[in-house]
Amino acid sequence: MSGRWYHEDISRPMAEKLLAKAAQDGSFLVRQSESVGGAFALCVLYEKSIYTYRIFINEDNSLSIQASAGIKSKNFEKMPDLIEFYMQEDMGLVTNLRYPVERVEELESPEMEAGAADVTESPTQTKGDISQSLVNKILAQRLEGVDAATLSLVPEGFHEALRNFVEQDVLKDAEDVNGTNTDLWQLRLLLRLLTKGLNSELIQTMSTLETSQRQFDNQPIPGGSVQSQITSEANIKKLLSTATELNTMLLSMENQVKDYEHEVSDADVEDPQSQISPVTFDVKLESFGIFLKLHLKVDVEHGQLIIKKSRDGPEDKFYSHNKILQLIKSQKFHNKLVIVIDSEIKKTQRKEYVFTDSKKREGFCQLLQLMKNKHSDFPEPDMINIFIGTWNMGNASPPTDIRSWFQCRGQGKTQDDTAADIPHDIYIIGTQEDTQGEKEWVELLKSTLKDITYIKFKHISTQTLWNIRIVILAKPEHENRISHISTSSVKTGIANALGNKGAVGVSFVFNGTSIGFINSHLTSGGGKKLRRNQNYINILRFVNLGDKNLSPFDITNRFTHLFWLGDLNYRVELPTQEAENIVEKIKQQQYHELLAKDQLTIEMNDKKVFLQFQEEEITFPPTYRYERDKRDTYTYTKQKATGLKYNLPSWCDRVLWKSYPNVHVMCQSYGCTTDIVTSDHSPVFATFEVGVSTQFVSKTDPNNADSPGTINFLKCEATLKTKSKTKFFIEFHSSCLENPVKSAEGENQESRDENLAVIWSTPPELIPIISDPEYLLDQHILICVKSTDSYESYGEGCIALQAGSNEITFNIPLEHRGEETGKFSGSYKLTISEGKQRERTYDFIQLEKDEMISVKQSKTNTNLEPQKAGDRSGWLAAKTSSNLMAEEAAAKARVRVPLPNLPEISSKDDGKPSRPNADPHFNPIDCFRCYCIYWCIYIN
């Protein structure tokens, strides 16, 4: 379809922008329909509103506009005939078609990458001549851009033969293809030259393999020797056939060798080394404002927390896992932790400990969390730990030791040594420019994890697109919990046809939770962020993962958790002359100044890409572009035939995530390694604590339920960024609904701020399949606002279900194909059956803001009101004033360096001791007693 008005697969919002820019009644364009595959959408501008008509392909391959009031239905053989017909007046459209809106080429057209912008059209050149000269120009410049170091490694004569093919022979093949000959003889001649000598090497290799194979198989090879079947003629087809035979023989030999090995199932024997050894932490216990040195020993396997006064001494006290109720992290002091204990004397007892640093506190919390999970009374987990790694391998083989990557060792937010070897439940490894064989790479990953964790991880899935790959490994115990595995890939290279750039994805369901992973390698180059943005949009549109019943939604709304990793290639946007200054700032770890110019951060803040995605704070240096085999030198210049090219140090390699509202997800580490140096990129790691739901089994008979649950939406309003003149309805999707539910048409209101408001006064009542709160409060409602005429989506969003005696209000963003399209607000009331939600393991660790009582506060607020449980100020308020003064005195003593001094007492004329700002509650005996206790502890 060659009409200027045909825009192929541009999005609906983009079509609206082009028509609005045209600003003439009767302006029109045709695009592909977003709601019906193979159909088209005719978009017409009239009186500042946009009208959309669907064009269908009938059974006889004719075209017709969807029948509606006033439109004269007619069949057409070709689209130009249809357009010409409706250019006439009074044919049923809102207005006749007048002004075609032409296609807008990409600002960074793929052909421009190799310098095609320099090619200008000559009046004497035909269209075919122009395209052919463009092909020559692009390929020739790419050949010139090949590094001299790379050319030095290729056989003699290769470069000249390739140059001749690029400059002359490729056009001969192109002419043949345009005719009837598809044999590509010129390419075959080039390949024959390049593979010269390969045939003899294959013969020699096959001879060696046959000799080796006979050692394992006494049966003669069918058809005689493979070697005897190979001729010396260097024929490409025969070479490929021989290579296939070679591959088959290698696989056969591997299977035969395995038959001689004694295989032991992972489930048969548990390696005793896979058990977590007890770990001891040095801490200080704060009691009455005084710190006592103690040692906390965590025994994960036996489910005990042991308290010792001496590291090597006897156990003074221990608490079993079921007696440890909660860990409360201080947000103000990152090394402070409160442990809530189930006490026999009191209902609960709070112990406040101070660790040597924040990493030790995090390591302790991870071990305690692991202990609670391991000894939980529930058979199915409600939380799993996920490792995500991304690495551009730079087309180089990896080192034999890559353990630091999986142990999260290096720079950034890293894990403490005490937690580095704790196995994660699932490992996701994304690579780019990965030239390793798939099987070879997976085996290296599994053996590395076994060296660290002593566990034989199960291979769940692998998806590869050229040199972009994603691998999923999981603990053996989770193999049966993972189902509905789906894989997909999208090419975003030149013309979206080459897979050197693009994305691979894997998704699955873990018990009742859907999780997706995308590994992408986006367009490179400092000035190509717009094309990277378009890469992202294309991946969203064409990657095919997850529940196929959620087709109205892109992948960002199909999964409870979606993780996006890879070499996203966004750069630090600074002038090239700032290169030395950038390197100096990196040495001084002044990352914030550089991150302020990070393209990805800027584009996300401007809501152009990765809407509602999150990223952990970056505290590690740029991961690109290092000098290979080093990590103290950035190589930011590269000499090419076209001139000097700059690659400023940048955070190209990233890990982002997006989760449904009100679900648990916490990033525990985010950094890069420093000892894996084979590539010009450093591997990046991120670990997550992720909440999952279980496969729900009701404890009551659903037929005997008192009443079914209901989800009553009381009033809904959508504010849409659109000029479309149409009516809208809501489509509700959820795994808790038997089928999607549609609302009635909404009422369009006057435009506000150039937006359209649509109100539904009486939305439909939704009936969930299960009303048990343990199930229902884990669910989410996906909403899609659709037009009644084209059934196309104008925005999608997600609402979390919450229980409450009153109405639950919501206000969520709407998005479509990676763009923000409006807001959706309203309220609902949830009716559920009796029961309570299961206690969540991940609620074991909480955050608490410190409300420290300073000396000044303790003087001015002597009569503090009791606070709610868990608030330290309430606990202090319950003390006597003398205890408060003792704590105050100890607080004064703690800040004195190097030794505490006696309180200063000055004498007046009457000889009575006094102190400044005398407090009427001051008791010198209590204060002196506290001081003596502190002194004894200090000197010990």
URGIDA-V957055 format. One record per pair of residues at least 12 apart in sequence whose C-alpha atoms are under 8 Angstrom apart, sorted by the first residue. I is the first residue (numbers start at 1). J is the second residue. Records with the same first field share a line. If there is no record, write none. Layout:
I: J ; J
This chain:
1: 79
3: 80
4: 100 ; 101 ; 102 ; 103
5: 28 ; 29 ; 30 ; 100 ; 101 ; 102 ; 103
6: 29 ; 30 ; 31 ; 102 ; 103
7: 29 ; 30 ; 31 ; 32 ; 102 ; 103
8: 30 ; 31 ; 32
9: 31 ; 32 ; 33
10: 31 ; 32
11: 34 ; 817
12: 34
13: 722
15: 29 ; 31 ; 43
16: 50 ; 722 ; 723 ; 724
18: 101
19: 44 ; 45 ; 50 ; 101
20: 45 ; 48
22: 101
23: 45 ; 48
24: 45 ; 46 ; 99
25: 44 ; 45 ; 46 ; 47 ; 48 ; 95 ; 98
26: 44 ; 45 ; 46 ; 95 ; 96 ; 97 ; 98 ; 99
27: 44 ; 45 ; 46 ; 97 ; 98 ; 99 ; 100 ; 101
28: 42 ; 43 ; 44 ; 45 ; 97 ; 98 ; 99 ; 100 ; 101
29: 42 ; 43 ; 44 ; 100 ; 101 ; 102
30: 42 ; 43
31: 43
33: 54 ; 792
34: 792 ; 793
35: 552 ; 790 ; 791 ; 792 ; 793
38: 56 ; 57
39: 54 ; 55 ; 56 ; 57
40: 54 ; 55 ; 56
41: 53 ; 54 ; 55 ; 790
42: 54 ; 55
44: 95 ; 97
46: 94 ; 95
48: 723
49: 723 ; 724 ; 725
50: 723 ; 724 ; 725
51: 94 ; 724 ; 725 ; 726
52: 724 ; 789 ; 790
53: 65 ; 66 ; 789 ; 790
54: 66 ; 790
61: 77
62: 75 ; 76 ; 77 ; 78
63: 75 ; 76 ; 77 ; 78 ; 79 ; 82
64: 76 ; 82
69: 92
70: 91 ; 92 ; 93
71: 91 ; 92 ; 93
72: 91 ; 92
83: 97
107: 530
108: 528 ; 530 ; 531
110: 493 ; 494 ; 495
111: 138 ; 494 ; 495
114: 138 ; 139 ; 141 ; 142
115: 137 ; 138 ; 141
116: 134 ; 137 ; 138
119: 134 ; 137
132: 171
136: 166 ; 167
139: 166
140: 163 ; 166 ; 167
143: 163
144: 640 ; 641 ; 642
145: 640 ; 641 ; 642
146: 640 ; 641
147: 639 ; 640
158: 194
161: 190
162: 190
165: 186 ; 187 ; 190
169: 186 ; 187
170: 186 ; 187
172: 186
173: 185 ; 186 ; 187
188: 236
191: 236
192: 234 ; 235 ; 236
195: 234
196: 234
197: 234
198: 234
199: 232 ; 233 ; 234 ; 239
200: 232
202: 242 ; 243
203: 227 ; 230
206: 226 ; 227 ; 246
207: 227
209: 249 ; 250
210: 225
213: 253
216: 253 ; 256 ; 257
217: 256
230: 242
266: 456 ; 476
267: 476
271: 454 ; 455
273: 453 ; 454
274: 453 ; 454 ; 455
275: 301
276: 299 ; 300 ; 301 ; 422
277: 299 ; 300 ; 301
278: 297 ; 298 ; 299 ; 300
279: 297 ; 298 ; 299 ; 418
280: 295 ; 296 ; 297 ; 298 ; 311
281: 295 ; 296 ; 297 ; 355 ; 360 ; 364
282: 294 ; 295 ; 296 ; 355 ; 356
283: 295 ; 296 ; 353 ; 354 ; 355 ; 356
284: 353 ; 354 ; 355
285: 351 ; 352 ; 353 ; 354
286: 351 ; 352 ; 353 ; 354
287: 352
288: 883 ; 886 ; 887 ; 890
289: 887 ; 888 ; 890 ; 891
290: 890 ; 934
292: 937
293: 309
294: 307 ; 308 ; 309 ; 310
295: 307 ; 308 ; 309 ; 310 ; 311
296: 308
298: 364 ; 367 ; 368
299: 371
300: 367 ; 368 ; 370 ; 371 ; 374
301: 371 ; 374
303: 320 ; 321 ; 371 ; 372 ; 375
304: 318 ; 319 ; 320 ; 321
305: 318 ; 319 ; 320 ; 321
306: 318 ; 319
321: 371 ; 372 ; 375
322: 372
323: 341 ; 342 ; 343
324: 339 ; 340 ; 341 ; 342
325: 339 ; 340 ; 341 ; 342 ; 844
326: 339 ; 340 ; 341 ; 843 ; 844 ; 845 ; 846
327: 339 ; 340 ; 365 ; 844 ; 845 ; 846
328: 340 ; 845 ; 846 ; 847 ; 848
329: 845 ; 846 ; 847 ; 848
330: 847 ; 848 ; 849 ; 850
331: 847 ; 848 ; 849 ; 850
332: 849 ; 850
334: 357 ; 358 ; 361
335: 354 ; 355 ; 356 ; 357 ; 358 ; 359 ; 360 ; 361
336: 352 ; 353 ; 354 ; 355 ; 358 ; 361
337: 352 ; 353 ; 354 ; 355 ; 361
338: 350 ; 351 ; 352 ; 353
339: 351 ; 352 ; 353
359: 415 ; 416
360: 416 ; 418
362: 415 ; 416
363: 415 ; 416 ; 417 ; 418 ; 419
364: 418 ; 419
365: 845
366: 419
367: 419
369: 841 ; 842 ; 844 ; 845
372: 841
373: 841
380: 694
381: 692 ; 693 ; 694
382: 691 ; 692 ; 693 ; 694 ; 840 ; 841 ; 842
383: 689 ; 690 ; 691 ; 692 ; 841 ; 842
384: 424 ; 425 ; 426 ; 689 ; 690 ; 691 ; 692
385: 424 ; 425 ; 426 ; 687 ; 688 ; 689 ; 690
386: 424 ; 425 ; 426 ; 427 ; 428 ; 687 ; 688 ; 689 ; 690
387: 406 ; 424 ; 425 ; 426 ; 427 ; 428 ; 685 ; 686 ; 687 ; 688
388: 427 ; 428 ; 429 ; 430 ; 565 ; 655 ; 685 ; 686 ; 687
389: 405 ; 406 ; 428 ; 429 ; 430 ; 565 ; 683 ; 684 ; 685 ; 686
390: 429 ; 430 ; 431 ; 519 ; 565 ; 566 ; 567 ; 653 ; 654 ; 655 ; 683 ; 684 ; 685
391: 430 ; 431 ; 432 ; 566 ; 567 ; 653 ; 681 ; 682 ; 683 ; 684
392: 431 ; 432 ; 433 ; 434 ; 566 ; 567 ; 653 ; 679 ; 681 ; 682 ; 683
393: 431 ; 432 ; 433 ; 434 ; 678 ; 679 ; 680 ; 681
394: 432 ; 433 ; 434 ; 678 ; 679 ; 680 ; 681
395: 433 ; 434 ; 435 ; 679
396: 434 ; 435 ; 678 ; 679
397: 435 ; 436 ; 678
398: 678
399: 676 ; 678
401: 448
402: 448 ; 676
403: 448 ; 449 ; 452
404: 673 ; 675
405: 672 ; 673 ; 683 ; 684 ; 685
406: 449 ; 685
407: 420 ; 421
408: 420 ; 669 ; 670 ; 671 ; 672 ; 673 ; 685 ; 686
409: 672 ; 673
410: 671 ; 672 ; 673 ; 674 ; 675
411: 619 ; 620 ; 621 ; 671 ; 672 ; 673 ; 674
412: 618 ; 619 ; 620 ; 621 ; 669 ; 670 ; 671 ; 672
413: 618 ; 619 ; 620 ; 668 ; 669 ; 670 ; 671
414: 669 ; 670 ; 671
415: 668 ; 669
421: 452 ; 453
422: 453
423: 453
424: 475
425: 474 ; 475 ; 478
426: 472 ; 473 ; 474 ; 475
427: 472 ; 473 ; 474
428: 470 ; 471 ; 472 ; 473
429: 470 ; 471 ; 472
430: 468 ; 469 ; 470 ; 471 ; 519 ; 565 ; 566
431: 467 ; 468 ; 469 ; 470 ; 519 ; 566
432: 467 ; 468 ; 469 ; 520 ; 521 ; 566 ; 567
433: 467 ; 468
434: 467 ; 468 ; 469
435: 467
442: 459 ; 471
446: 473
455: 475
456: 475 ; 476
457: 473 ; 474 ; 475 ; 476
458: 473 ; 474 ; 475 ; 476 ; 479
459: 471 ; 472 ; 473 ; 474
460: 472 ; 473 ; 474 ; 479
461: 473 ; 485 ; 506
462: 506
463: 487 ; 488 ; 489 ; 504 ; 505 ; 506
464: 489 ; 504
465: 489 ; 491 ; 499 ; 500 ; 502 ; 503 ; 504
466: 499 ; 500
467: 500
468: 500 ; 501 ; 502 ; 503 ; 504 ; 519 ; 520 ; 521
469: 504 ; 519
470: 504 ; 505 ; 506 ; 519
481: 509 ; 510 ; 511
482: 508 ; 509 ; 510 ; 511
483: 508 ; 509 ; 510 ; 511
484: 507 ; 508 ; 509
485: 506 ; 507 ; 508 ; 509
486: 506 ; 507 ; 508 ; 545 ; 546
487: 504 ; 505 ; 506 ; 507 ; 544 ; 545
488: 504 ; 505 ; 506 ; 543 ; 544 ; 545
489: 502 ; 503 ; 504 ; 505 ; 543 ; 544
490: 502 ; 503 ; 504 ; 539 ; 542 ; 543
491: 503
492: 522 ; 535 ; 538 ; 539
493: 523
501: 520 ; 521 ; 522 ; 523
502: 520 ; 521 ; 522 ; 535 ; 539
503: 518 ; 519 ; 520 ; 521 ; 539
504: 518 ; 519 ; 520
505: 517 ; 518 ; 519 ; 543 ; 545
506: 518 ; 545
507: 545 ; 546
508: 546
510: 692
511: 692 ; 693 ; 694 ; 695
512: 692 ; 693 ; 694 ; 695 ; 696
513: 559 ; 560 ; 692 ; 693 ; 694
514: 546 ; 558 ; 559 ; 560 ; 561
515: 559 ; 560 ; 561 ; 562
516: 545 ; 546 ; 559 ; 561 ; 562 ; 563
517: 562 ; 563 ; 564 ; 565
518: 562 ; 563 ; 564 ; 565 ; 566
519: 564 ; 565 ; 566
520: 564 ; 565 ; 566 ; 567 ; 568
521: 566 ; 567 ; 568 ; 569
522: 535 ; 536 ; 567 ; 568 ; 569
523: 535 ; 568 ; 569
524: 569 ; 570
525: 569 ; 571 ; 647
526: 570 ; 571 ; 572 ; 573 ; 647 ; 648
529: 570 ; 599
532: 568 ; 569 ; 570
533: 608 ; 609
536: 609
537: 609 ; 817 ; 818
540: 554 ; 555 ; 556 ; 817 ; 818
541: 554 ; 817
543: 555
546: 558 ; 559
550: 733
552: 784 ; 793
553: 784 ; 796 ; 816
554: 816 ; 817
556: 658
557: 660 ; 782 ; 796 ; 797 ; 798
559: 659 ; 660
560: 659 ; 660
561: 657 ; 658 ; 659 ; 660
562: 657 ; 658 ; 659
563: 655 ; 656 ; 657 ; 658
564: 655 ; 656 ; 657
565: 653 ; 654 ; 655 ; 656
566: 653 ; 654 ; 655
567: 652 ; 653 ; 654
568: 652 ; 653 ; 654
569: 651 ; 652 ; 653
570: 598 ; 599 ; 600 ; 650 ; 651 ; 652
571: 598 ; 599 ; 600 ; 648 ; 649 ; 650 ; 651 ; 652
572: 594 ; 595 ; 597 ; 598 ; 599 ; 648 ; 649 ; 650 ; 651
573: 597 ; 598 ; 599
574: 597
576: 646 ; 648
579: 636 ; 648 ; 649
582: 594 ; 649
583: 634 ; 649
586: 621 ; 622
589: 621
591: 619 ; 620 ; 621
598: 650 ; 651
607: 819 ; 820
608: 818 ; 819
609: 818 ; 819
610: 818
611: 818 ; 819 ; 820
612: 658
613: 656 ; 657 ; 658
614: 656 ; 657 ; 658
615: 655 ; 656 ; 657
616: 656 ; 667 ; 670
617: 670
618: 670 ; 671
619: 671
620: 671 ; 672
621: 651
622: 649 ; 650 ; 651 ; 652
623: 649 ; 650 ; 651 ; 652 ; 653 ; 672 ; 681 ; 682 ; 683 ; 684
624: 649 ; 650 ; 651 ; 652 ; 653 ; 680 ; 681 ; 682
625: 647 ; 648 ; 649 ; 650 ; 680 ; 681
626: 649 ; 679 ; 680 ; 681
627: 680
628: 677 ; 678 ; 679 ; 680
629: 677 ; 678 ; 679
630: 677
631: 674 ; 675 ; 677
634: 649
635: 647
636: 648 ; 649
653: 683 ; 684
654: 684
655: 686
660: 780 ; 798 ; 800
661: 798 ; 799 ; 800
662: 800
663: 691
664: 689 ; 690 ; 691 ; 842
665: 688 ; 689 ; 690 ; 691
666: 688 ; 689 ; 690
667: 686 ; 687 ; 688 ; 689
668: 686 ; 687 ; 688 ; 689
669: 685 ; 686 ; 687 ; 688
670: 684 ; 685 ; 686 ; 687
671: 684 ; 685 ; 686
672: 684 ; 685
673: 685
691: 842
693: 778
696: 775
698: 772
702: 770
705: 833
706: 833
707: 833
708: 767 ; 768 ; 770 ; 771 ; 832 ; 833
709: 767 ; 768 ; 770 ; 771 ; 772 ; 830 ; 831 ; 832 ; 833
710: 765 ; 766 ; 767 ; 768 ; 771 ; 830 ; 831 ; 832
711: 765 ; 766 ; 767 ; 768 ; 828 ; 829 ; 830 ; 831
712: 763 ; 764 ; 765 ; 766 ; 828 ; 829 ; 830
713: 762 ; 763 ; 764 ; 765 ; 826 ; 827 ; 828 ; 829
714: 761 ; 762 ; 763 ; 826 ; 827 ; 828 ; 829
715: 759 ; 760 ; 761 ; 762 ; 763 ; 826 ; 827 ; 828
716: 759 ; 760 ; 761 ; 763 ; 824 ; 825 ; 826 ; 827
717: 757 ; 758 ; 759 ; 760 ; 824 ; 825 ; 826
718: 757 ; 758 ; 759 ; 822 ; 823 ; 824 ; 825
719: 755 ; 756 ; 757 ; 758 ; 822 ; 823 ; 824
720: 755 ; 756 ; 757 ; 758 ; 794 ; 795 ; 821 ; 822 ; 823
721: 754 ; 755 ; 756 ; 821 ; 822
722: 754 ; 755 ; 756 ; 821
723: 755 ; 756
726: 787 ; 788 ; 789
727: 745 ; 746 ; 747 ; 748 ; 787 ; 788 ; 789
728: 745 ; 746 ; 758 ; 785 ; 786 ; 787 ; 788
729: 742 ; 743 ; 744 ; 745 ; 746 ; 785 ; 786 ; 787 ; 788
730: 742 ; 743 ; 744 ; 745 ; 783 ; 784 ; 785 ; 786
731: 743 ; 783 ; 784 ; 785 ; 786
732: 781 ; 782 ; 783 ; 784
733: 781 ; 782 ; 783
734: 779 ; 780 ; 781 ; 782
735: 779
736: 768 ; 769 ; 770 ; 776 ; 779
737: 766 ; 767 ; 768 ; 769
738: 768 ; 769
741: 764 ; 766
742: 764
743: 763 ; 764
744: 760 ; 763 ; 764
745: 760 ; 788
746: 758 ; 759 ; 760 ; 761
747: 759 ; 760
771: 831 ; 832 ; 833
772: 832 ; 833 ; 834 ; 835
773: 832 ; 833 ; 834 ; 835 ; 836 ; 837
774: 835 ; 836 ; 837 ; 838
775: 837
776: 801 ; 832
777: 801 ; 802 ; 803 ; 837
778: 801
779: 800 ; 801
780: 798 ; 799 ; 800 ; 801
781: 798 ; 799 ; 800 ; 801
782: 796 ; 797 ; 798 ; 799
783: 796 ; 797 ; 798 ; 799
784: 796 ; 797
793: 816
794: 815 ; 816 ; 821
795: 814 ; 815 ; 816 ; 820 ; 821 ; 822
796: 814 ; 815 ; 816
797: 812 ; 813 ; 814 ; 815 ; 824
798: 812
799: 812
801: 830
802: 830
803: 829 ; 830 ; 831
804: 829 ; 830
806: 829
807: 827 ; 828 ; 829
808: 827 ; 828 ; 829
809: 825 ; 826 ; 827 ; 828
810: 824 ; 825 ; 826 ; 827
811: 823 ; 824 ; 825 ; 826
812: 824 ; 825
850: 872
851: 872 ; 873
852: 873
853: 873
855: 888 ; 891
858: 884 ; 888
859: 919
862: 881
863: 877
864: 877
865: 877
866: 878
881: 921
882: 921 ; 922 ; 923 ; 926 ; 927
883: 926
885: 922 ; 923 ; 926 ; 927
886: 926 ; 927 ; 929 ; 930
887: 930
889: 927 ; 930 ; 931
890: 930 ; 931 ; 934
893: 931
900: 935
